[in-house]
């Protein structure tokens, strides 16, 4: 191409970038005119004229805002970005000058003339090249920004113009200085100018390195980060660019203003924002502050769910979700009624206590649905760290709020229904007692100012409806029980289980197994057989599993035969699908039996039958107790023995039996631990029977604590015990007279089936249970045992008395 050759090219102004011939440079194209110029270039021969702007702040430069001399370059590669911009790679071809800027509304276009480069080989030029190359090597060593392979490739360039362009392109010189070198046509002059600039740059780099080496030992990591951060801030401020840190702080301040924080929380947040603004962006303290502010602003300050106060609707929902449980439902309706009269009230703190499978957790969900509130659940089983409840202090790495605050944030409301499941399963170790931390949470007088260790501010929990669940109150500290309203859910009767299966379990399992009522149906007798013969529980979980097992087997049969039909499940089908009957009712081998009495036990999963056996043999009066009996139970046996020794003449027993006779008391299933005082009457009756050779009626069950004087004291868990006897087809039960009022809480049907004998002392128990009456009348002044055939009132599930000395008896294995 001749030196005076001209051509028309699209023009792309550049901000603080100079492109040199024979050098590849990446560019980021954003402006619309530049993008239009790029499109024009791609549609032509990929040749474009690149020139720098005199003022980089001008967004739409004219011919006065750009240098007249630039570089004609070839576009090598284009990468489109989703936001419309483009990343391109260009290679400079030759230096050109704008002759005339042509009119074009879409992009800049100009007539470009090529500028020749003047040089003549000489020793002077070679010396200039060596000097410049040496200075560039020094620059590369001092700046530590140029890779060795790049430096080596530049050293291998022989062409004078190419070497000068390459050194200038890879040196951090000012834009105007690079432009001046580009505009210089004489090569010798170009090298002289470049040598002068490199010399000045190397001198600055040496001075900078000297200063850095002097202070390097004094600047720690955090100080260095602060120094760099301040430099970055200064640069961004100079360029008018808002830093990410400033934008983030502005967003936090905006969230604080929009959130309805309490006065204390707002003050704390503003103080924390001020601290954050003064910290280095990358410092650990800044991360802690940002996380804290995020938690503080994301809590549902002032947000409430609107309660649904329609009592009829609430009753309908509760009845849809659960069968029975009248006391619980009545308590929720009472709460809604009071809430309807009082605009603002504290949320109640309820504790559902009952055996597994009676619907405690699902009842809490139903209550949330009834009220129209959000529902959150936290399982406390195995929790042994106080920080799980109250949170960790911010001094710890990775600290977070406790589960209470986390669940409130998850709920997004200040008044959710908050379920604390398995509150009796918490543990204690060296990390603290989580139950002690719950004392504040579950106290209506204190939880309006709950203080989490992480937040360090008061948070109002007074509007939260707390519901806790437990299998027994024995594992809950008394102070915590005192703060809760305990509502007991006893086990279901056989009739109640039948209704639950028909109304809830069967429709649920039909849907789960892809079947319909046209495919399978259960008869009432089949369900009765599953309830009595294949499950032995207070709740209905195993009942649901057995029903599901039948559905699976029917589904499998239909899939194998590739057709569907109506499978009618009767007792024979139940045995076919579930196998042999697993549980049988208590077998009465004889109408009467010597030394065997039937007791009743309360367990975490409901009531159980507790057969008690006594045998006597010649010996030295030793009392042997087996069956893994607890300390309280052993003391009850000793108390019974002392009572019998004091009443030998009235009971027609040899008064010297304790010298010549060994007594062995055994309660079967010895692998299961048993304890509690309520088996006292049972063991006493069994011993009297064995010592007097009078048989015990096997159709009678009994329960009660005894004293040395023979008094029969009140016991707890009566409802569960009566239900266990009813399941075992025992229709006569001896109970303490003091438990008379508790019979009102037994369902109407059960009361009609059972005859209750109310007693005050052990003589009455012996008279009622032994077949051959012993002469015990008149030994203790009493009104005598009374028989009560109950007709009662409507069945309900409520709290049995929890007073008096009656620790619970554990579940007997296999029952």
Order of alpha helices (4+ residues) and beta strands (2+ residues): beta-beta-alpha-beta-beta-beta-beta-alpha-alpha-alpha-alpha-alpha-alpha-alpha-alpha-alpha-alpha-alpha-beta-alpha-beta-alpha-alpha-beta-beta-beta-alpha-beta-beta-beta-alpha-beta-alpha-alpha-beta-alpha-alpha-beta-alpha-beta-beta-beta-beta-alpha-alpha-alpha-beta-alpha-beta-beta-beta-beta-alpha-beta-alpha-beta-alpha-beta
